[in-house]
Amino acid sequence: MDAPFMARNSNYSTQLAEACAGACEECTDECEQHDEEHCQVCSDVFRECAESCRKVMPA
């Protein structure tokens, strides 16, 4: 979602990365509440996504 905005150095890329990280963190929290294996896998993937989004945001 954010890649086209970042590629053209958009003013909105930071906000999009922040929104993506926030959504992924919410999904991580929800998935962690369930014991099923697929929920734990999703939790790990969402956590990695949130971390990736945070890395592209300016410090």
CHARMM internal coordinates of N, CA and C (Angstrom, degrees):
IC EDIT
DIST 1 N 1 CA 1.4431
DIST 1 CA 1 C 1.5221
ANGL 1 N 1 CA 1 C 110.22
DIST 1 C 2 N 1.2952
ANGL 1 CA 1 C 2 N 117.68
DIHE 1 N 1 CA 1 C 2 N -41.54
DIST 2 N 2 CA 1.4578
ANGL 1 C 2 N 2 CA 121.52
DIHE 1 CA 1 C 2 N 2 CA -173.67
DIST 2 CA 2 C 1.5247
ANGL 2 N 2 CA 2 C 112.78
DIHE 1 C 2 N 2 CA 2 C -86.28
DIST 2 C 3 N 1.3165
ANGL 2 CA 2 C 3 N 118.50
DIHE 2 N 2 CA 2 C 3 N -20.92
DIST 3 N 3 CA 1.4630
ANGL 2 C 3 N 3 CA 121.74
DIHE 2 CA 2 C 3 N 3 CA -172.98
DIST 3 CA 3 C 1.5283
ANGL 3 N 3 CA 3 C 113.82
DIHE 2 C 3 N 3 CA 3 C -55.77
DIST 3 C 4 N 1.3496
ANGL 3 CA 3 C 4 N 120.22
DIHE 3 N 3 CA 3 C 4 N -46.87
DIST 4 N 4 CA 1.4682
ANGL 3 C 4 N 4 CA 118.63
DIHE 3 CA 3 C 4 N 4 CA 179.24
DIST 4 CA 4 C 1.5315
ANGL 4 N 4 CA 4 C 112.57
DIHE 3 C 4 N 4 CA 4 C -61.80
DIST 4 C 5 N 1.3130
ANGL 4 CA 4 C 5 N 117.16
DIHE 4 N 4 CA 4 C 5 N -35.81
DIST 5 N 5 CA 1.4622
ANGL 4 C 5 N 5 CA 120.38
DIHE 4 CA 4 C 5 N 5 CA 179.32
DIST 5 CA 5 C 1.5244
ANGL 5 N 5 CA 5 C 110.84
DIHE 4 C 5 N 5 CA 5 C -69.05
DIST 5 C 6 N 1.3311
ANGL 5 CA 5 C 6 N 116.39
DIHE 5 N 5 CA 5 C 6 N -40.00
DIST 6 N 6 CA 1.4600
ANGL 5 C 6 N 6 CA 119.92
DIHE 5 CA 5 C 6 N 6 CA 179.53
DIST 6 CA 6 C 1.5203
ANGL 6 N 6 CA 6 C 110.71
DIHE 5 C 6 N 6 CA 6 C -69.76
DIST 6 C 7 N 1.3291
ANGL 6 CA 6 C 7 N 116.90
DIHE 6 N 6 CA 6 C 7 N -37.33
DIST 7 N 7 CA 1.4569
ANGL 6 C 7 N 7 CA 121.01
DIHE 6 CA 6 C 7 N 7 CA -178.58
DIST 7 CA 7 C 1.5209
ANGL 7 N 7 CA 7 C 111.64
DIHE 6 C 7 N 7 CA 7 C -61.67
DIST 7 C 8 N 1.3132
ANGL 7 CA 7 C 8 N 116.84
DIHE 7 N 7 CA 7 C 8 N -33.98
DIST 8 N 8 CA 1.4685
ANGL 7 C 8 N 8 CA 119.10
DIHE 7 CA 7 C 8 N 8 CA 179.58
DIST 8 CA 8 C 1.5281
ANGL 8 N 8 CA 8 C 111.77
DIHE 7 C 8 N 8 CA 8 C -101.03
DIST 8 C 9 N 1.3416
ANGL 8 CA 8 C 9 N 116.04
DIHE 8 N 8 CA 8 C 9 N 14.72
DIST 9 N 9 CA 1.4658
ANGL 8 C 9 N 9 CA 122.37
DIHE 8 CA 8 C 9 N 9 CA 175.94
DIST 9 CA 9 C 1.5302
ANGL 9 N 9 CA 9 C 111.58
DIHE 8 C 9 N 9 CA 9 C 56.99
DIST 9 C 10 N 1.3088
ANGL 9 CA 9 C 10 N 115.97
DIHE 9 N 9 CA 9 C 10 N 45.47
DIST 10 N 10 CA 1.4630
ANGL 9 C 10 N 10 CA 122.40
DIHE 9 CA 9 C 10 N 10 CA -177.81
DIST 10 CA 10 C 1.5250
ANGL 10 N 10 CA 10 C 111.87
DIHE 9 C 10 N 10 CA 10 C -68.10
DIST 10 C 11 N 1.3160
ANGL 10 CA 10 C 11 N 115.20
DIHE 10 N 10 CA 10 C 11 N 148.30
DIST 11 N 11 CA 1.4651
ANGL 10 C 11 N 11 CA 121.26
DIHE 10 CA 10 C 11 N 11 CA 175.07
DIST 11 CA 11 C 1.5262
ANGL 11 N 11 CA 11 C 111.49
DIHE 10 C 11 N 11 CA 11 C -67.10
DIST 11 C 12 N 1.3205
ANGL 11 CA 11 C 12 N 117.26
DIHE 11 N 11 CA 11 C 12 N -16.71
DIST 12 N 12 CA 1.4615
ANGL 11 C 12 N 12 CA 121.71
DIHE 11 CA 11 C 12 N 12 CA -175.83
DIST 12 CA 12 C 1.5251
ANGL 12 N 12 CA 12 C 113.86
DIHE 11 C 12 N 12 CA 12 C -93.93
DIST 12 C 13 N 1.3162
ANGL 12 CA 12 C 13 N 118.41
DIHE 12 N 12 CA 12 C 13 N -5.01
DIST 13 N 13 CA 1.4675
ANGL 12 C 13 N 13 CA 119.48
DIHE 12 CA 12 C 13 N 13 CA -174.03
DIST 13 CA 13 C 1.5317
ANGL 13 N 13 CA 13 C 112.39
DIHE 12 C 13 N 13 CA 13 C -63.24
DIST 13 C 14 N 1.3221
ANGL 13 CA 13 C 14 N 118.24
DIHE 13 N 13 CA 13 C 14 N -36.04
DIST 14 N 14 CA 1.4641
ANGL 13 C 14 N 14 CA 119.93
DIHE 13 CA 13 C 14 N 14 CA 178.68
DIST 14 CA 14 C 1.5220
ANGL 14 N 14 CA 14 C 110.77
DIHE 13 C 14 N 14 CA 14 C -65.83
DIST 14 C 15 N 1.3321
ANGL 14 CA 14 C 15 N 116.51
DIHE 14 N 14 CA 14 C 15 N -43.95
DIST 15 N 15 CA 1.4632
ANGL 14 C 15 N 15 CA 120.05
DIHE 14 CA 14 C 15 N 15 CA 179.57
DIST 15 CA 15 C 1.5217
ANGL 15 N 15 CA 15 C 111.03
DIHE 14 C 15 N 15 CA 15 C -64.55
DIST 15 C 16 N 1.3239
ANGL 15 CA 15 C 16 N 116.94
DIHE 15 N 15 CA 15 C 16 N -39.18
DIST 16 N 16 CA 1.4646
ANGL 15 C 16 N 16 CA 119.98
DIHE 15 CA 15 C 16 N 16 CA 178.69
DIST 16 CA 16 C 1.5243
ANGL 16 N 16 CA 16 C 111.29
DIHE 15 C 16 N 16 CA 16 C -67.07
DIST 16 C 17 N 1.3195
ANGL 16 CA 16 C 17 N 117.02
DIHE 16 N 16 CA 16 C 17 N -41.17
DIST 17 N 17 CA 1.4647
ANGL 16 C 17 N 17 CA 120.00
DIHE 16 CA 16 C 17 N 17 CA 178.01
DIST 17 CA 17 C 1.5243
ANGL 17 N 17 CA 17 C 110.37
DIHE 16 C 17 N 17 CA 17 C -63.76
DIST 17 C 18 N 1.3257
ANGL 17 CA 17 C 18 N 116.50
DIHE 17 N 17 CA 17 C 18 N -39.84
DIST 18 N 18 CA 1.4637
ANGL 17 C 18 N 18 CA 120.44
DIHE 17 CA 17 C 18 N 18 CA 178.59
DIST 18 CA 18 C 1.5297
ANGL 18 N 18 CA 18 C 111.12
DIHE 17 C 18 N 18 CA 18 C -65.55
DIST 18 C 19 N 1.3269
ANGL 18 CA 18 C 19 N 116.54
DIHE 18 N 18 CA 18 C 19 N -42.20
DIST 19 N 19 CA 1.4673
ANGL 18 C 19 N 19 CA 120.39
DIHE 18 CA 18 C 19 N 19 CA 178.77
DIST 19 CA 19 C 1.5288
ANGL 19 N 19 CA 19 C 110.76
DIHE 18 C 19 N 19 CA 19 C -64.89
DIST 19 C 20 N 1.3199
ANGL 19 CA 19 C 20 N 116.20
DIHE 19 N 19 CA 19 C 20 N -41.74
DIST 20 N 20 CA 1.4661
ANGL 19 C 20 N 20 CA 120.64
DIHE 19 CA 19 C 20 N 20 CA 179.01
DIST 20 CA 20 C 1.5264
ANGL 20 N 20 CA 20 C 110.36
DIHE 19 C 20 N 20 CA 20 C -63.24
DIST 20 C 21 N 1.3273
ANGL 20 CA 20 C 21 N 117.03
DIHE 20 N 20 CA 20 C 21 N -45.64
DIST 21 N 21 CA 1.4672
ANGL 20 C 21 N 21 CA 120.83
DIHE 20 CA 20 C 21 N 21 CA 179.14
DIST 21 CA 21 C 1.5200
ANGL 21 N 21 CA 21 C 110.46
DIHE 20 C 21 N 21 CA 21 C -60.95
DIST 21 C 22 N 1.3148
ANGL 21 CA 21 C 22 N 116.90
DIHE 21 N 21 CA 21 C 22 N -43.23
DIST 22 N 22 CA 1.4637
ANGL 21 C 22 N 22 CA 120.56
DIHE 21 CA 21 C 22 N 22 CA 179.64
DIST 22 CA 22 C 1.5180
ANGL 22 N 22 CA 22 C 112.28
DIHE 21 C 22 N 22 CA 22 C -62.71
DIST 22 C 23 N 1.3337
ANGL 22 CA 22 C 23 N 116.28
DIHE 22 N 22 CA 22 C 23 N -43.54
DIST 23 N 23 CA 1.4643
ANGL 22 C 23 N 23 CA 120.25
DIHE 22 CA 22 C 23 N 23 CA 178.96
DIST 23 CA 23 C 1.5263
ANGL 23 N 23 CA 23 C 110.58
DIHE 22 C 23 N 23 CA 23 C -64.16
DIST 23 C 24 N 1.3175
ANGL 23 CA 23 C 24 N 116.71
DIHE 23 N 23 CA 23 C 24 N -42.51
DIST 24 N 24 CA 1.4649
ANGL 23 C 24 N 24 CA 120.19
DIHE 23 CA 23 C 24 N 24 CA 179.36
DIST 24 CA 24 C 1.5225
ANGL 24 N 24 CA 24 C 111.47
DIHE 23 C 24 N 24 CA 24 C -64.78
DIST 24 C 25 N 1.3240
ANGL 24 CA 24 C 25 N 117.06
DIHE 24 N 24 CA 24 C 25 N -37.69
DIST 25 N 25 CA 1.4646
ANGL 24 C 25 N 25 CA 120.02
DIHE 24 CA 24 C 25 N 25 CA 178.17
DIST 25 CA 25 C 1.5273
ANGL 25 N 25 CA 25 C 111.15
DIHE 24 C 25 N 25 CA 25 C -66.67
DIST 25 C 26 N 1.3225
ANGL 25 CA 25 C 26 N 117.12
DIHE 25 N 25 CA 25 C 26 N -38.98
DIST 26 N 26 CA 1.4701
ANGL 25 C 26 N 26 CA 120.46
DIHE 25 CA 25 C 26 N 26 CA 176.42
DIST 26 CA 26 C 1.5302
ANGL 26 N 26 CA 26 C 110.23
DIHE 25 C 26 N 26 CA 26 C -62.67
DIST 26 C 27 N 1.3221
ANGL 26 CA 26 C 27 N 116.41
DIHE 26 N 26 CA 26 C 27 N -42.95
DIST 27 N 27 CA 1.4674
ANGL 26 C 27 N 27 CA 120.26
DIHE 26 CA 26 C 27 N 27 CA 179.08
DIST 27 CA 27 C 1.5264
ANGL 27 N 27 CA 27 C 110.91
DIHE 26 C 27 N 27 CA 27 C -66.03
DIST 27 C 28 N 1.3275
ANGL 27 CA 27 C 28 N 116.92
DIHE 27 N 27 CA 27 C 28 N -39.05
DIST 28 N 28 CA 1.4664
ANGL 27 C 28 N 28 CA 120.80
DIHE 27 CA 27 C 28 N 28 CA 176.32
DIST 28 CA 28 C 1.5163
ANGL 28 N 28 CA 28 C 110.26
DIHE 27 C 28 N 28 CA 28 C -57.73
DIST 28 C 29 N 1.3284
ANGL 28 CA 28 C 29 N 116.10
DIHE 28 N 28 CA 28 C 29 N -48.43
DIST 29 N 29 CA 1.4662
ANGL 28 C 29 N 29 CA 120.60
DIHE 28 CA 28 C 29 N 29 CA -179.44
DIST 29 CA 29 C 1.5233
ANGL 29 N 29 CA 29 C 111.70
DIHE 28 C 29 N 29 CA 29 C -59.30
DIST 29 C 30 N 1.3235
ANGL 29 CA 29 C 30 N 116.43
DIHE 29 N 29 CA 29 C 30 N -42.17
DIST 30 N 30 CA 1.4669
ANGL 29 C 30 N 30 CA 120.06
DIHE 29 CA 29 C 30 N 30 CA -179.70
DIST 30 CA 30 C 1.5279
ANGL 30 N 30 CA 30 C 110.79
DIHE 29 C 30 N 30 CA 30 C -67.18
DIST 30 C 31 N 1.3210
ANGL 30 CA 30 C 31 N 117.06
DIHE 30 N 30 CA 30 C 31 N -46.80
DIST 31 N 31 CA 1.4643
ANGL 30 C 31 N 31 CA 120.46
DIHE 30 CA 30 C 31 N 31 CA -177.95
DIST 31 CA 31 C 1.5280
ANGL 31 N 31 CA 31 C 112.03
DIHE 30 C 31 N 31 CA 31 C -63.50
DIST 31 C 32 N 1.3235
ANGL 31 CA 31 C 32 N 116.94
DIHE 31 N 31 CA 31 C 32 N -34.44
DIST 32 N 32 CA 1.4621
ANGL 31 C 32 N 32 CA 120.14
DIHE 31 CA 31 C 32 N 32 CA -179.38
DIST 32 CA 32 C 1.5239
ANGL 32 N 32 CA 32 C 112.54
DIHE 31 C 32 N 32 CA 32 C -66.43
DIST 32 C 33 N 1.3001
ANGL 32 CA 32 C 33 N 117.96
DIHE 32 N 32 CA 32 C 33 N -16.23
DIST 33 N 33 CA 1.4637
ANGL 32 C 33 N 33 CA 121.44
DIHE 32 CA 32 C 33 N 33 CA 179.89
DIST 33 CA 33 C 1.5253
ANGL 33 N 33 CA 33 C 112.71
DIHE 32 C 33 N 33 CA 33 C -79.37
DIST 33 C 34 N 1.3189
ANGL 33 CA 33 C 34 N 116.91
DIHE 33 N 33 CA 33 C 34 N -7.71
DIST 34 N 34 CA 1.4658
ANGL 33 C 34 N 34 CA 121.61
DIHE 33 CA 33 C 34 N 34 CA -176.30
DIST 34 CA 34 C 1.5239
ANGL 34 N 34 CA 34 C 109.85
DIHE 33 C 34 N 34 CA 34 C -114.25
DIST 34 C 35 N 1.3229
ANGL 34 CA 34 C 35 N 115.74
DIHE 34 N 34 CA 34 C 35 N 141.56
DIST 35 N 35 CA 1.4618
ANGL 34 C 35 N 35 CA 121.18
DIHE 34 CA 34 C 35 N 35 CA -176.16
DIST 35 CA 35 C 1.5255
ANGL 35 N 35 CA 35 C 114.35
DIHE 34 C 35 N 35 CA 35 C -87.40
DIST 35 C 36 N 1.3214
ANGL 35 CA 35 C 36 N 117.87
DIHE 35 N 35 CA 35 C 36 N -11.46
DIST 36 N 36 CA 1.4606
ANGL 35 C 36 N 36 CA 119.88
DIHE 35 CA 35 C 36 N 36 CA -177.78
DIST 36 CA 36 C 1.5279
ANGL 36 N 36 CA 36 C 110.13
DIHE 35 C 36 N 36 CA 36 C -62.57
DIST 36 C 37 N 1.3310
ANGL 36 CA 36 C 37 N 114.66
DIHE 36 N 36 CA 36 C 37 N 144.65
DIST 37 N 37 CA 1.4651
ANGL 36 C 37 N 37 CA 120.04
DIHE 36 CA 36 C 37 N 37 CA -176.59
DIST 37 CA 37 C 1.5268
ANGL 37 N 37 CA 37 C 111.95
DIHE 36 C 37 N 37 CA 37 C -58.85
DIST 37 C 38 N 1.3337
ANGL 37 CA 37 C 38 N 117.26
DIHE 37 N 37 CA 37 C 38 N -43.22
DIST 38 N 38 CA 1.4641
ANGL 37 C 38 N 38 CA 118.92
DIHE 37 CA 37 C 38 N 38 CA -177.82
DIST 38 CA 38 C 1.5318
ANGL 38 N 38 CA 38 C 111.37
DIHE 37 C 38 N 38 CA 38 C -64.64
DIST 38 C 39 N 1.3106
ANGL 38 CA 38 C 39 N 117.99
DIHE 38 N 38 CA 38 C 39 N -29.42
DIST 39 N 39 CA 1.4701
ANGL 38 C 39 N 39 CA 120.89
DIHE 38 CA 38 C 39 N 39 CA 176.93
DIST 39 CA 39 C 1.5238
ANGL 39 N 39 CA 39 C 110.52
DIHE 38 C 39 N 39 CA 39 C -69.40
DIST 39 C 40 N 1.3257
ANGL 39 CA 39 C 40 N 116.49
DIHE 39 N 39 CA 39 C 40 N -38.34
DIST 40 N 40 CA 1.4589
ANGL 39 C 40 N 40 CA 120.01
DIHE 39 CA 39 C 40 N 40 CA 178.64
DIST 40 CA 40 C 1.5308
ANGL 40 N 40 CA 40 C 111.07
DIHE 39 C 40 N 40 CA 40 C -68.75
DIST 40 C 41 N 1.3313
ANGL 40 CA 40 C 41 N 116.13
DIHE 40 N 40 CA 40 C 41 N -37.46
DIST 41 N 41 CA 1.4679
ANGL 40 C 41 N 41 CA 120.42
DIHE 40 CA 40 C 41 N 41 CA 176.08
DIST 41 CA 41 C 1.5293
ANGL 41 N 41 CA 41 C 109.44
DIHE 40 C 41 N 41 CA 41 C -62.77
DIST 41 C 42 N 1.3207
ANGL 41 CA 41 C 42 N 116.40
DIHE 41 N 41 CA 41 C 42 N -46.42
DIST 42 N 42 CA 1.4684
ANGL 41 C 42 N 42 CA 120.62
DIHE 41 CA 41 C 42 N 42 CA 178.65
DIST 42 CA 42 C 1.5222
ANGL 42 N 42 CA 42 C 110.90
DIHE 41 C 42 N 42 CA 42 C -61.01
DIST 42 C 43 N 1.3083
ANGL 42 CA 42 C 43 N 116.86
DIHE 42 N 42 CA 42 C 43 N -40.64
DIST 43 N 43 CA 1.4595
ANGL 42 C 43 N 43 CA 121.10
DIHE 42 CA 42 C 43 N 43 CA 178.93
DIST 43 CA 43 C 1.5272
ANGL 43 N 43 CA 43 C 110.71
DIHE 42 C 43 N 43 CA 43 C -58.50
DIST 43 C 44 N 1.3222
ANGL 43 CA 43 C 44 N 116.54
DIHE 43 N 43 CA 43 C 44 N -44.43
DIST 44 N 44 CA 1.4659
ANGL 43 C 44 N 44 CA 120.59
DIHE 43 CA 43 C 44 N 44 CA 178.85
DIST 44 CA 44 C 1.5264
ANGL 44 N 44 CA 44 C 111.48
DIHE 43 C 44 N 44 CA 44 C -62.87
DIST 44 C 45 N 1.3271
ANGL 44 CA 44 C 45 N 116.43
DIHE 44 N 44 CA 44 C 45 N -43.08
DIST 45 N 45 CA 1.4636
ANGL 44 C 45 N 45 CA 120.90
DIHE 44 CA 44 C 45 N 45 CA -179.33
DIST 45 CA 45 C 1.5274
ANGL 45 N 45 CA 45 C 110.70
DIHE 44 C 45 N 45 CA 45 C -66.06
DIST 45 C 46 N 1.3173
ANGL 45 CA 45 C 46 N 117.13
DIHE 45 N 45 CA 45 C 46 N -44.07
DIST 46 N 46 CA 1.4660
ANGL 45 C 46 N 46 CA 119.87
DIHE 45 CA 45 C 46 N 46 CA 178.01
DIST 46 CA 46 C 1.5281
ANGL 46 N 46 CA 46 C 111.23
DIHE 45 C 46 N 46 CA 46 C -63.01
DIST 46 C 47 N 1.3206
ANGL 46 CA 46 C 47 N 117.37
DIHE 46 N 46 CA 46 C 47 N -38.07
DIST 47 N 47 CA 1.4665
ANGL 46 C 47 N 47 CA 120.94
DIHE 46 CA 46 C 47 N 47 CA 178.60
DIST 47 CA 47 C 1.5282
ANGL 47 N 47 CA 47 C 110.06
DIHE 46 C 47 N 47 CA 47 C -62.97
DIST 47 C 48 N 1.3339
ANGL 47 CA 47 C 48 N 116.75
DIHE 47 N 47 CA 47 C 48 N -44.79
DIST 48 N 48 CA 1.4635
ANGL 47 C 48 N 48 CA 121.03
DIHE 47 CA 47 C 48 N 48 CA 178.36
DIST 48 CA 48 C 1.5231
ANGL 48 N 48 CA 48 C 110.98
DIHE 47 C 48 N 48 CA 48 C -62.44
DIST 48 C 49 N 1.3171
ANGL 48 CA 48 C 49 N 116.53
DIHE 48 N 48 CA 48 C 49 N -40.17
DIST 49 N 49 CA 1.4605
ANGL 48 C 49 N 49 CA 120.80
DIHE 48 CA 48 C 49 N 49 CA 178.80
DIST 49 CA 49 C 1.5268
ANGL 49 N 49 CA 49 C 110.58
DIHE 48 C 49 N 49 CA 49 C -62.98
DIST 49 C 50 N 1.3165
ANGL 49 CA 49 C 50 N 117.08
DIHE 49 N 49 CA 49 C 50 N -45.16
DIST 50 N 50 CA 1.4692
ANGL 49 C 50 N 50 CA 120.98
DIHE 49 CA 49 C 50 N 50 CA 179.13
DIST 50 CA 50 C 1.5259
ANGL 50 N 50 CA 50 C 110.37
DIHE 49 C 50 N 50 CA 50 C -60.79
DIST 50 C 51 N 1.3260
ANGL 50 CA 50 C 51 N 116.83
DIHE 50 N 50 CA 50 C 51 N -42.49
DIST 51 N 51 CA 1.4631
ANGL 50 C 51 N 51 CA 120.54
DIHE 50 CA 50 C 51 N 51 CA 179.02
DIST 51 CA 51 C 1.5248
ANGL 51 N 51 CA 51 C 110.90
DIHE 50 C 51 N 51 CA 51 C -63.56
DIST 51 C 52 N 1.3234
ANGL 51 CA 51 C 52 N 117.03
DIHE 51 N 51 CA 51 C 52 N -41.21
DIST 52 N 52 CA 1.4626
ANGL 51 C 52 N 52 CA 120.75
DIHE 51 CA 51 C 52 N 52 CA 178.50
DIST 52 CA 52 C 1.5181
ANGL 52 N 52 CA 52 C 111.26
DIHE 51 C 52 N 52 CA 52 C -63.36
DIST 52 C 53 N 1.3111
ANGL 52 CA 52 C 53 N 116.21
DIHE 52 N 52 CA 52 C 53 N -42.25
DIST 53 N 53 CA 1.4661
ANGL 52 C 53 N 53 CA 120.02
DIHE 52 CA 52 C 53 N 53 CA 178.54
DIST 53 CA 53 C 1.5231
ANGL 53 N 53 CA 53 C 110.70
DIHE 52 C 53 N 53 CA 53 C -63.36
DIST 53 C 54 N 1.3057
ANGL 53 CA 53 C 54 N 116.98
DIHE 53 N 53 CA 53 C 54 N -41.59
DIST 54 N 54 CA 1.4747
ANGL 53 C 54 N 54 CA 120.54
DIHE 53 CA 53 C 54 N 54 CA -179.98
DIST 54 CA 54 C 1.5333
ANGL 54 N 54 CA 54 C 111.51
DIHE 53 C 54 N 54 CA 54 C -66.19
DIST 54 C 55 N 1.3340
ANGL 54 CA 54 C 55 N 117.51
DIHE 54 N 54 CA 54 C 55 N -31.99
DIST 55 N 55 CA 1.4668
ANGL 54 C 55 N 55 CA 121.00
DIHE 54 CA 54 C 55 N 55 CA -179.82
DIST 55 CA 55 C 1.5225
ANGL 55 N 55 CA 55 C 112.30
DIHE 54 C 55 N 55 CA 55 C -66.36
DIST 55 C 56 N 1.3229
ANGL 55 CA 55 C 56 N 117.93
DIHE 55 N 55 CA 55 C 56 N -31.72
DIST 56 N 56 CA 1.4651
ANGL 55 C 56 N 56 CA 119.94
DIHE 55 CA 55 C 56 N 56 CA -178.02
DIST 56 CA 56 C 1.5205
ANGL 56 N 56 CA 56 C 112.55
DIHE 55 C 56 N 56 CA 56 C -84.52
DIST 56 C 57 N 1.3262
ANGL 56 CA 56 C 57 N 116.66
DIHE 56 N 56 CA 56 C 57 N -8.30
DIST 57 N 57 CA 1.4616
ANGL 56 C 57 N 57 CA 119.96
DIHE 56 CA 56 C 57 N 57 CA 178.77
DIST 57 CA 57 C 1.5249
ANGL 57 N 57 CA 57 C 109.76
DIHE 56 C 57 N 57 CA 57 C -80.75
DIST 57 C 58 N 1.3186
ANGL 57 CA 57 C 58 N 116.97
DIHE 57 N 57 CA 57 C 58 N 143.78
DIST 58 N 58 CA 1.4683
ANGL 57 C 58 N 58 CA 119.04
DIHE 57 CA 57 C 58 N 58 CA 177.44
DIST 58 CA 58 C 1.5247
ANGL 58 N 58 CA 58 C 111.18
DIHE 57 C 58 N 58 CA 58 C -63.75
DIST 58 C 59 N 1.3205
ANGL 58 CA 58 C 59 N 115.73
DIHE 58 N 58 CA 58 C 59 N 148.45
DIST 59 N 59 CA 1.4737
ANGL 58 C 59 N 59 CA 120.65
DIHE 58 CA 58 C 59 N 59 CA -178.49
DIST 59 CA 59 C 1.5103
ANGL 59 N 59 CA 59 C 112.34
DIHE 58 C 59 N 59 CA 59 C -70.77
END
COOR INIT
IC SEED 1 N 1 CA 1 C
IC BUILD
